[in-house]
Amino acid sequence: MASSKGYLNFILDQLSGLDDISCHAMMGEYIVYYRGRIVGGIYDDRFLVKPTKSAVAMMPDADKELPYEGAKEMLLVDNVENREFLQELLNAMYDELPAPKKKKRMK
């Protein structure tokens, strides 16, 4: 089941207080970026984030779910209605997320 544009827009609106939030559509789902780093995504109308130490600390009882078959487990954010919490979560996670890989240029 693909994620709906409505759910994507709801999550993006909840995160609108943060600078540089973006998303990239991929096979009916959406990868969510914060300041160029992947924080998680929207899969089957669920907001899942990478299980960084700070994310686990802020959501110790969060369900671990697979975004799709064969993927690594991610944390289900069930408190998506709380805009402040979502923004604090992404800010806390940011320094633990890997920097984007540089694309190699073809000569």
Secondary structure, DSSP 8 states (H G I E B T S, - for coil): ----HHHHHHHHHHTTTSSSEEEEEETTEEEEEETTEEEEEEETTEEEE---HHHHHH-TT--EE-SSTTS--EEE---TT-HHHHHHHHHHHHTTS----------
